[in-house]
């Protein structure tokens, strides 16, 4: 019989600090830790050696990463994602292309030693003011999102990488980012079934190996966030008949860490039906000690097992599912898919969906103003718009910075939507070319402008082509 420590470690997916395996993590892996979730601060030039060292320590260790394409990537965080992102794929609405993109991402993940990609985003972005989903979603209708979610699952898993449809039962109707607070959605079960659940149903029918939960409260159904809700996770198991691995969203997100807390949140999540507990990123947006974060959650689970708050049978069942997932990864042979890899496939998608208004050529030596606002925590820390690097590869005289409007240089303004700052810029410089990297649902920028349906390197490269007049 497994010890309580082994039971607990078999369901934990912590993050860690740095580009090498720390001693505490090595010991935990040796002791049976389920795996790790890697974030941008872990991914450097020696990342493949890092993942190889983890896999070499013990068979069955899972390496997970947020690889959505577009704005959210870990493997390409330094240069920006070469994949187009969900919004562009939904705009194109060709499921064969979506499957090919996901297959390419899967090959990239597998080559880097990533076993589990925390994608696709299956959220229906029904709320235009959603601060965290937006361009990460395939679209605003259940049918569109469902067919592309299924295609993405097929492509990714065909490449031998497990997929995790997220964020169950849906994060698309929120106006609050769960990284910062607890979102509340006033939706009854009928609305949930009609609006939020169809993409998850499609993912399950496509054979998705994992579903990742949302730290979102649906008060009409439960007074606990979905991650800790036996009602909502019971719906996933019984009504949707999902028997794979349920993964929690990161417990260090404020919806949990500043609510019930990471330790109690882990206990409640496992009790509710979560199988694999993701503790989060100790390097961003707020630094904390990686080992201490892991131990905090581990001790809470051990205490709950000892006092009967958490049943050993529940944790053992979760560990069984996680072990089956690891076995699937180890014994899955990738499909030999013949399709274009990044960056060409990503560029092809964006070129097909980019929309221009007026003459969007900026000319030589443009100055770039970044009006995109606060960083999306899910995307991670960003030094400057990817567009700047794309332009400088074509014109080294490109400048960037501040909110000051230059008087004579060609002006390019990067935005995610309308703002008083943009109005002020256009009043002073009506010739400024606006590059819209957000989600053009209720607003598209006036001419001269271009809309690229996302904020990754693929979008930046195509925008640079248009701005330089070489498209």
For each residue, the residues with C-beta under 8 A, 3 or more apart:
1:
2: 6 7 10 316 319
3: 6 7
4: 7 8 302 305 306 312
5: 8 9 31 298 302
6: 2 3 9 10 31 32
7: 2 3 4 10 11 305 312 315 316 319
8: 4 5 11 12 298 301 302 305 315
9: 5 6 12 28 31 32 33 34 298
10: 2 6 7 32 33 34 315 318 319 322 323
11: 7 8 34 270 275 276 277 315 318 319 322
12: 8 9 28 33 34 276 277 279 294 297 298 301
13: 34 35 36 37 62 64 247 276 277 278 279
14: 25 28 33 36 37 278 279 290 293 294 297
15: 36 37 38 39 42 250 278 279 280 281 282 283 290 293
16: 21 22 25 36 42 282 290
17: 22 41 42 282 283 290
18: 22 41 42
19: 41 42 43 44 46 47 50
20: 46 50
21: 16 25 26 29 50 53 54 57
22: 16 17 18 25 26 290 291
23: 26 27
24: 27 28 290 291 294
25: 14 16 21 22 28 29 33 36 290 291 294
26: 21 22 23 29 30 57
27: 23 24 30 31
28: 9 12 14 24 25 31 33 294
29: 21 25 26 32 33 36 54 57 58 61
30: 26 27 57 58
31: 5 6 9 27 28
32: 6 9 10 29 58
33: 9 10 12 14 25 28 29 36 61
34: 9 10 11 12 13 61 62 276 319 322 326
35: 13 54 61 62 63 64 115 116 326
36: 13 14 15 16 25 29 33 54 61 62 63 64
37: 13 14 15 64 65 118 250 278 279 280 281
38: 15 42 43 47 50 51 63 64 65 74 114
39: 15 42 43 65 66 74 281 283 284 380
40: 43 74 77 283 284 380 381
41: 17 18 19 281 283 284
42: 15 16 17 18 19 38 39 47 50 74
43: 19 38 39 40 47 74 75 77 78
44: 19 47
45:
46: 19 20 49 50
47: 19 38 42 43 44 50 51 75 112 113
48: 51 52 111 112 113
49: 46 52 53
50: 19 20 21 38 42 46 47 53 54 113
51: 38 47 48 54 55 63 112 113 114
52: 48 49 55 56 113
53: 21 49 50 56 57
54: 21 29 35 36 50 51 57 61 63 113
55: 51 52 59 61 63 113
56: 52 53
57: 21 26 29 30 53 54 61
58: 29 30 32 61
59: 55 330
60: 323 326 327 330
61: 29 33 34 35 36 54 55 57 58 326
62: 13 34 35 36 115 116 322 325 326 329
63: 35 36 38 51 54 55 113 114 115 116
64: 13 35 36 37 38 114 115 116 117 118 164 278
65: 37 38 39 74 75 109 114 116 117 118
66: 39 72 73 74 117 118 119 378
67: 72 73 74 75 105 108 109 114 117 118 119
68: 71 72 73 85 86 118 119 120 121 136
69: 72 73 81 83 84 85 86 101 105 119 346 456
70: 73 81 83 84 85 86 87 88 135 136 454 455 456 458 459
71: 68 81 85 135 136 376 378 379 454 455 456
72: 66 67 68 69 81 85 136 378 379 380
73: 66 67 68 69 70 76 77 80 81 83 456
74: 38 39 40 42 43 65 66 67 77 380
75: 43 47 65 67 108 109 112 114
76: 73 79 80 81 82 457
77: 40 43 73 74 80 380
78: 43
79: 76 82 389 457
80: 73 76 77 386 389 456 457 460
81: 69 70 71 72 73 76 85 346 456 457 458
82: 76 79 342 343 346 456 457 458
83: 69 70 73 101 104 105 342 345 346 456 458
84: 69 70 88 89 101 346 349 350 453 454 456 458 459
85: 68 69 70 71 72 81 88 89 135 136 453 454 455 456 458 459
86: 68 69 70 89 90 120 121 135 136 137 138 148
87: 70 90 91 134 135 136 137 138 139 439 453 454
88: 70 84 85 91 92 349 350 353 452 453 454 458 459
89: 84 85 86 92 93 97 98 101 138 148 152 349
90: 86 87 93 137 138 139 144 145 148
91: 87 88 139 353 453
92: 88 89 97 349 352 353
93: 89 90 144 148
94: 97 98
95: 98 99 147 148 150 151
96: 99 100 151
97: 89 92 94 100 101 345 349
98: 89 94 95 101 102 138 148 151 152 155
99: 95 96 102 103 151 152 154 155 158
100: 96 97 103 104 155 337 339 340 345
101: 69 83 84 89 97 98 104 105 152 155 345 346 349
102: 98 99 105 106 119 120 151 152 153 154 155 156 159 163
103: 99 100 106 107 155 156 158 159 335 337 339
104: 83 100 101 107 108 155 159 339 340 341 342 345
105: 67 69 83 101 102 108 109 117 119 155 156 159 161 342
106: 102 103 109 110 117 155 156 157 158 159 160 161 334
107: 103 104 110 111 159 334 341
108: 67 75 104 105 111 112 341 342
109: 65 67 75 105 106 112 114 115 117 156 159 161
110: 106 107 113 114 159 160 161 334
111: 48 107 108
112: 47 48 51 75 108 109
113: 47 48 50 51 52 54 55 63 110
114: 38 51 63 64 65 67 75 109 110 117 161
115: 35 62 63 64 109 161 162 326 329
116: 35 62 63 64 65 161 162 164 209 210 325 329
117: 64 65 66 67 105 106 109 114 156 161 162 163 164
118: 37 64 65 66 67 68 164 166 212 247
119: 66 67 68 69 102 105 152 156 163 164 166
120: 68 86 102 138 148 149 152 153 156 163 165 166 203
121: 68 86 133 136 137 138 166 167
122: 145 149 165 166 167 168 170 199 200 202 203
123: 133 136 137 145 166 167 170 171 172 196 199
124: 137 139 140 141 142 145 170 172 173 195 196 198 199
125: 128 130 133 134 137 139 140 172 439 441
126: 140 172 173 195
127: 130 172 173 174 175
128: 125 140 439 441 442
129: 175
130: 125 127 133 134 171 172 173 174 175
131: 134 174 175 176 177 376
132: 136 171 174 177 178 179 376 377 378
133: 121 123 125 130 136 137 171 172 174
134: 87 125 130 131 137 416 438 439
135: 70 71 85 86 87 437 438 439 453 454 455
136: 68 70 71 72 85 86 87 121 123 132 133 378
137: 86 87 90 121 123 124 125 133 134 140 145 172
138: 86 87 89 90 98 120 121 144 145 148 149 199
139: 87 90 91 124 125 144 145 148
140: 124 125 126 128 137 144 172 441
141: 124 144 145
142: 124 145 146 194 195 196 197 198 199
143: 146 147 198
144: 90 93 138 139 140 141 147 148
145: 90 122 123 124 137 138 139 141 142 148 149 198 199
146: 142 143 149 150 198 199 201 202
147: 95 143 144 150 151 202
148: 86 89 90 93 95 98 120 138 139 144 145 151 152
149: 120 122 138 145 146 152 153 165 199 200 202 203 206
150: 95 146 147 153 154 202 203 205 206
151: 95 96 98 99 102 147 148 154 155 206
152: 89 98 99 101 102 119 120 148 149 155 156 163
153: 102 120 149 150 156 157 163 165 203 206 207 208
154: 99 102 150 151 157 158 206 207
155: 98 99 100 101 102 103 104 105 106 151 152 158 159 337
156: 102 103 105 106 109 117 119 120 152 153 159 161 162 163
157: 106 153 154 160 161 162 163 207 208 209 332
158: 99 103 106 154 155 334 335 337
159: 102 103 104 105 106 107 109 110 155 156 334 335 337
160: 106 110 157 329 332 333 334
161: 105 106 109 110 114 115 116 117 156 157 329
162: 115 116 117 156 157 209 210 325 328 329
163: 102 117 119 120 152 153 156 157 203 208 209 210
164: 64 116 117 118 119 208 209 210 211 212 245 247
165: 120 122 149 153 168 199 200 203 204 208 210 211 212
166: 118 119 120 121 122 123 171 211 212 213 214 249
167: 121 122 123 170 171 212 213 214 215 216 226 249
168: 122 165 200 211 212 213 214 226 232 236 246
169: 192 196 197 200 214 216 218 226 232 235 236
170: 122 123 124 167 173 185 192 195 196 197 200 214 216
171: 123 130 132 133 166 167 174 178 183 214 216
172: 123 124 125 126 127 130 133 137 140 196
173: 124 126 127 130 170 185 187 195 196
174: 127 130 131 132 133 171 177 178 183 184 185 216
175: 127 129 130 131 183
176: 131 180 181 182 183 184
177: 131 132 174 180 181 183 377
178: 132 171 174 181 182 183 214 215 216 249 253 254 255
179: 132 253 254 255 285 377 378
180: 176 177 254 255 377
181: 176 177 178 254 255 258
182: 176 178 215 216 217 225 254 255 259
183: 171 174 175 176 177 178 215 216 217 255
184: 174 176 216 217 218 219
185: 170 173 174 216 217 218
186: 219 220
187: 173 191 192 195 196 218 220
188: 191 192 220 221
189: 192 193 220 221
190: 193 194
191: 187 188 194 195 196
192: 169 170 187 188 189 195 196 197 218 221
193: 189 190 196 197
194: 142 190 191 197 198
195: 124 126 142 170 173 187 191 192 198
196: 123 124 142 169 170 172 173 187 191 192 193 199 200
197: 142 169 170 192 193 194 200 201 240
198: 124 142 143 145 146 194 195 201 202
199: 122 123 124 138 142 145 146 149 165 196 202 203
200: 122 149 165 168 169 170 196 197 203 204 211 236 240 242
201: 146 197 198 204 205 240
202: 122 146 147 149 150 198 199 205 206
203: 120 122 149 150 153 163 165 199 200 206 208 211
204: 165 200 201 207 208 211 240 241 242
205: 150 201 202
206: 149 150 151 153 154 202 203
207: 153 154 157 204
208: 153 157 163 164 165 203 204 211 244
209: 116 157 162 163 164 244 245 325 328
210: 116 162 163 164 165 244 245 246 247 276 325
211: 164 165 166 168 200 203 204 208 236 242 244 245 246 247
212: 118 164 165 166 167 168 246 247 248 249 278
213: 166 167 168 226 227 233 246 247 248 249 269 274
214: 166 167 168 169 170 171 178 225 226 227 249
215: 167 178 182 183 225 226 227 249 253 255 256
216: 167 169 170 171 174 178 182 183 184 185 225 226 255
217: 182 183 184 185 222 223 224 225 226
218: 169 184 185 187 192 221 222 226 229 232
219: 184 186 222 223
220: 186 187 188 189
221: 188 189 192 218 229 231 232
222: 217 218 219 226 229 230 231 232
223: 217 219
224: 217 228 229 268 272
225: 182 214 215 216 217 228 229 255 256 259
226: 167 168 169 213 214 215 216 217 218 222 229 232 233
227: 213 214 215 248 249 256 265 268 269 272 274
228: 224 225 260 265 268 269 271 272
229: 218 221 222 224 225 226 232 233 272
230: 222 233 234 271 272 273
231: 221 222 234 235
232: 168 169 218 221 222 226 229 235 236
233: 213 226 229 230 236 237 246 272 273 274
234: 230 231 237 238 273
235: 169 231 232 238 239 240
236: 168 169 200 211 232 233 239 240 242 246 273
237: 233 234 240 241 242 243 273
238: 234 235 241
239: 235 236
240: 197 200 201 204 235 236 237
241: 204 237 238
242: 200 204 211 236 237 246
243: 237 321
244: 208 209 210 211 321 325
245: 164 209 210 211 275 276 321 322 324 325
246: 168 210 211 212 213 233 236 242 273 274 275 276 321
247: 13 118 164 210 211 212 213 274 275 276 277 278
248: 212 213 227 251 266 269 274 276 277 278
249: 166 167 178 212 213 214 215 227 253 278
250: 15 37 253 278 279 280 281
251: 248 256 257 262 265 266 269 277 278 279 280 297
252: 256 257 262 279 280 281 282 286 288 293
253: 178 179 215 249 250 256 257 280
254: 178 179 180 181 182 257 258 259
255: 178 179 180 181 182 183 215 216 225 258 259
256: 215 225 227 251 252 253 259 260 261 262 265
257: 251 252 253 254 261 262 265 280
258: 181 254 255
259: 182 225 254 255 256 265
260: 228 256 264 265 268
261: 256 257 264 265
262: 251 252 256 257 265 266 279 280 293 296 297 300
263: 266 267 296 297 299 300 301
264: 260 261 267 268 300
265: 227 228 251 256 257 259 260 261 262 268 269
266: 248 251 262 263 269 270 277 279 297 300 301
267: 263 264 270 271 300 301 304 309 310
268: 224 227 228 260 264 265 271 272
269: 213 227 228 248 251 265 266 272 274 277
270: 11 266 267 273 274 275 277 301 310 314 315 318
271: 228 230 267 268 304 309 310 311 314
272: 224 227 228 229 230 233 268 269
273: 230 233 234 236 237 246 270
274: 213 227 233 246 247 248 269 270 277 318
275: 11 245 246 247 270 317 318 319 321 322
276: 11 12 13 34 210 245 246 247 248 318 321 322
277: 11 12 13 247 248 251 266 269 270 274 297
278: 13 14 15 37 64 212 247 248 249 250 251
279: 12 13 14 15 37 250 251 252 262 266 293 294 297
280: 15 37 250 251 252 253 257 262 293
281: 15 37 39 41 250 252 284
282: 15 16 17 252 287 288 289 290 293
283: 15 17 39 40 41 287
284: 39 40 41 281 287 377 380 381
285: 179 377 381
286: 252
287: 282 283 284
288: 252 282 292 293
289: 282 292 293
290: 14 15 16 17 22 24 25 282 293 294
291: 22 24 25 294 295
292: 288 289 295 296
293: 14 15 252 262 279 280 282 288 289 290 296 297
294: 12 14 24 25 28 279 290 291 297 298
295: 291 292 298 299
296: 262 263 292 293 299 300
297: 12 14 251 262 263 266 277 279 293 294 300 301
298: 5 8 9 12 294 295 301 302
299: 263 295 296 302 303
300: 262 263 264 266 267 296 297 303 304
301: 8 12 263 266 267 270 297 298 304 305 310 315
302: 4 5 8 298 299 305 306
303: 299 300 306 307 309
304: 267 271 300 301 307 309 310
305: 4 7 8 301 302 308 309 310 312 315
306: 4 302 303
307: 303 304
308: 305 311
309: 267 271 303 304 305
310: 267 270 271 301 304 305 314 315
311: 271 308 314 315
312: 4 7 305 315 316
313: 316 317
314: 270 271 310 311 317 318
315: 7 8 10 11 270 301 305 310 311 312 318 319
316: 2 7 312 313 319 320
317: 275 313 314 320 321
318: 10 11 270 274 275 276 314 315 321 322
319: 2 7 10 11 34 275 315 316 322 323
320: 316 317 323 324
321: 243 244 245 246 275 276 317 318 324 325
322: 10 11 34 62 245 275 276 318 319 325 326
323: 10 60 319 320 326 327
324: 245 320 321 327 328
325: 62 116 162 209 210 244 245 321 322 328 329
326: 34 35 60 61 62 115 322 323 329 330
327: 60 323 324 330 331
328: 162 209 324 325 331 332
329: 62 115 116 160 161 162 325 326 332
330: 59 60 326 327
331: 327 328
332: 157 160 328 329
333: 160
334: 106 107 110 158 159 160 337
335: 103 158 159
336:
337: 100 103 155 158 159 334
338:
339: 100 103 104 345
340: 100 104 344 345 348
341: 104 107 108 344 345
342: 82 83 104 105 108 345 346 458
343: 82 346 347 457 458 461
344: 340 341 347 348
345: 83 97 100 101 104 339 340 341 342 348 349
346: 69 81 82 83 84 101 342 343 349 350 456 457 458
347: 343 344 350 351 458 461 462
348: 340 344 345 351 352
349: 84 88 89 92 97 101 345 346 352 353 458
350: 84 88 346 347 353 354 452 453 454 458 459 461 462
351: 347 348 354 462 471
352: 92 348 349
353: 88 91 92 349 350 452 453
354: 350 351 450 451 452 453 462 463 466
355: 440 444 450 451
356: 360 448 449 450 451 466
357: 360 444 445 446 447 448 449 450
358: 447 448 449
359: 447 448
360: 356 357 433 447 448 449 450 466 467
361: 433 466 467 468 469
362: 366 410 411 412 433 467 468
363: 366 410 469
364: 395 397 410
365: 395 397 398 399 409 410
366: 362 363 391 395 398 399 409 410 411 412 433 467
367: 398 399 400 406 409 410 411 412
368: 385 387 388 391 398 399 400 412 413 414
369: 400 402 403 405 411 412 413 414 425 432
370: 384 385 400 414
371: 403 413 414 415 419 421 422 425
372: 385 414 415 416 437 438 455
373: 416 419
374:
375: 379 380 381 382
376: 71 131 132 379
377: 132 177 179 180 284 285 380
378: 66 71 72 132 136 179
379: 71 72 375 376 382 455
380: 39 40 72 74 77 284 375 377
381: 40 284 285 375
382: 375 379 385
383:
384: 370 388 389 400
385: 368 370 372 382 388 400 414 437 455 460
386: 80 389 390 455 456 457 459 460
387: 368 390 391 412 414 435 437 460 463 464
388: 368 384 385 391 392 398 400
389: 79 80 384 386 392 393 460
390: 386 387 393 394 457 460 461 463 464
391: 366 368 387 388 394 395 398 412 464 467 468
392: 388 389 395 396 398
393: 389 390 464
394: 390 391 464 468 470
395: 364 365 366 391 392 398 468
396: 392
397: 364 365
398: 365 366 367 368 388 391 392 395
399: 365 366 367 368 409
400: 367 368 369 370 384 385 388
401:
402: 369
403: 369 371 421
404:
405: 369 411 424 425 428 429 432
406: 367 409 411
407:
408:
409: 365 366 367 399 406
410: 362 363 364 365 366 367 431 433
411: 362 366 367 369 405 406 425 429 431 432 433
412: 362 366 367 368 369 387 391 432 433 434 435 467
413: 368 369 371 422 425 432 433 434 435
414: 368 369 370 371 372 385 387 435 437
415: 371 372 418 419 422 434 435 436 437 438 445
416: 134 372 373 436 437 438 439 455
417: 436 438 439 443
418: 415 422 423 443 445
419: 371 373 415 422 423
420: 423 424
421: 371 403 424 425
422: 371 413 415 418 419 425 426 434 445
423: 418 419 420 426 427
424: 405 420 421 427 428
425: 369 371 405 411 413 421 422 428 429 432
426: 422 423 429 430 432 434 446
427: 423 424 430
428: 405 424 425
429: 405 411 425 426 432
430: 426 427
431: 410 411 448
432: 369 405 411 412 413 425 426 429 448
433: 360 361 362 366 410 411 412 413 448 449 450 467
434: 412 413 415 422 426 445 446 448 449 450
435: 387 412 413 414 415 449 450 452 463 467
436: 415 416 417 440 444 445 449 450 451 452
437: 135 372 385 387 414 415 416 452 454 455 459
438: 134 135 372 415 416 417 455
439: 87 125 128 134 135 416 417 453
440: 355 436 443 444 451 453
441: 125 128 140
442: 128
443: 417 418 440
444: 355 357 436 440 449 451
445: 357 415 418 422 434 436 449 451
446: 357 426 434 449
447: 357 358 359 360
448: 356 357 358 359 360 431 432 433 434
449: 356 357 358 360 433 434 435 436 444 445 446
450: 354 355 356 357 360 433 434 435 436 463 466 467
451: 354 355 356 436 440 444 445
452: 88 350 353 354 435 436 437 459 462 463
453: 84 85 87 88 91 135 350 353 354 439 440 459
454: 70 71 84 85 87 88 135 350 437 458 459
455: 70 71 85 135 372 379 385 386 416 437 438 459
456: 69 70 71 73 80 81 82 83 84 85 346 386 459 460
457: 76 79 80 81 82 343 346 386 390 460 461
458: 70 81 82 83 84 85 88 342 343 346 347 349 350 454 461 462
459: 70 84 85 88 350 386 437 452 453 454 455 456 462 463
460: 80 385 386 387 389 390 456 457 463 464
461: 343 347 350 390 457 458 464 465
462: 347 350 351 354 452 458 459 465 466 471
463: 354 387 390 435 450 452 459 460 466 467
464: 387 390 391 393 394 460 461 467 468
465: 461 462 468 470 471
466: 354 356 360 361 450 462 463 469 471
467: 360 361 362 366 391 412 433 435 450 463 464
468: 361 362 391 394 395 464 465
469: 361 363 466
470: 394 465
471: 351 462 465 466
